[in-house]
């Protein structure tokens, strides 16, 4: 299996952007959202994810259902290993209170990302309910 360089780079850029959005932590995303953002067909999406996983750029695990996947962008970890070691040295010099505030800030960012994901899911579900109610009203009108 092989991808064009442009498509390959598109996926690497997408996962890099999503990893930064989620503070380089593992994140869950719908395959359809990846497909929309990259503009590729579903077969290309599957092939690209397999290739990126084989190349050691991402780590893929099962999401909450078949339409979602959990991803961890590994390329940042390789590039940032020297940066992380310097961060660890800096954290050793921090006092306990400052470390706790950094931890709280990180947790707040994660919580806000999770809240935003829940809001998006809720909007989608509300739209689905609205469409179903409209179709039900049409069926009731036809019956009458």
SULVEN-V496008 format. One record per backbone hydrogen bond with DSSP energy under -0.5 kcal/mol. CO is the residue of the C=O (numbers start at 1). NH is the residue of the N-H. E is the energy in kcal/mol with one decimal. If there is no record, write none. Layout:
# SULVEN-V496008
co	nh	e
CO	NH	E
CO	NH	E
This chain:
# SULVEN-V496008
co	nh	e
4	8	-2.8
5	9	-2.9
6	10	-1.8
7	11	-2.0
8	12	-2.2
9	13	-2.7
10	14	-2.1
11	15	-2.6
12	16	-2.2
13	17	-2.5
14	18	-2.5
15	19	-2.3
16	20	-2.2
17	21	-2.1
18	22	-1.6
19	24	-3.9
20	23	-1.4
22	25	-1.4
27	71	-3.3
29	69	-2.2
30	34	-1.6
31	35	-2.4
32	36	-2.4
33	37	-2.5
34	38	-2.3
35	39	-2.1
35	40	-0.9
41	45	-2.3
42	46	-2.3
43	47	-2.3
44	48	-2.9
45	49	-2.4
46	50	-2.1
47	51	-2.4
48	52	-2.9
49	53	-2.0
50	54	-2.3
51	55	-2.3
52	57	-2.6
52	58	-1.1
53	56	-0.8
57	74	-2.8
57	75	-1.2
59	72	-1.8
61	70	-2.8
65	63	-0.5
65	68	-1.4
67	31	-2.5
68	63	-1.3
69	29	-2.4
69	71	-0.5
70	61	-2.6
71	27	-2.7
72	59	-2.2
72	74	-0.7
74	78	-1.5
75	79	-2.2
76	80	-2.7
78	81	-0.8
80	84	-3.1
81	85	-2.0
82	86	-1.8
83	87	-2.1
84	88	-2.5
85	89	-1.8
86	90	-2.2
87	91	-2.4
88	92	-1.5
89	93	-0.9
90	93	-0.6
90	94	-0.7
95	99	-2.0
96	100	-2.0
97	101	-2.0
98	102	-2.1
99	103	-2.3
100	104	-2.4
101	105	-2.4
102	106	-2.3
103	107	-2.4
104	108	-2.5
105	109	-2.2
106	110	-2.2
107	111	-2.6
108	112	-2.6
109	113	-2.2
110	114	-2.3
111	115	-2.6
112	116	-2.2
113	117	-2.1
114	118	-2.2
115	119	-2.4
116	120	-2.2
117	121	-2.3
118	122	-2.5
119	123	-2.5
120	124	-2.2
121	125	-2.4
122	126	-2.6
123	127	-2.3
124	128	-2.1
125	129	-2.5
126	130	-2.2
127	131	-2.2
128	132	-2.3
129	133	-2.5
130	134	-2.2
131	135	-2.3
132	136	-2.4
133	137	-2.3
134	138	-2.0
135	139	-2.2
136	140	-2.4
137	141	-2.2
138	142	-2.1
139	143	-2.1
140	144	-2.0
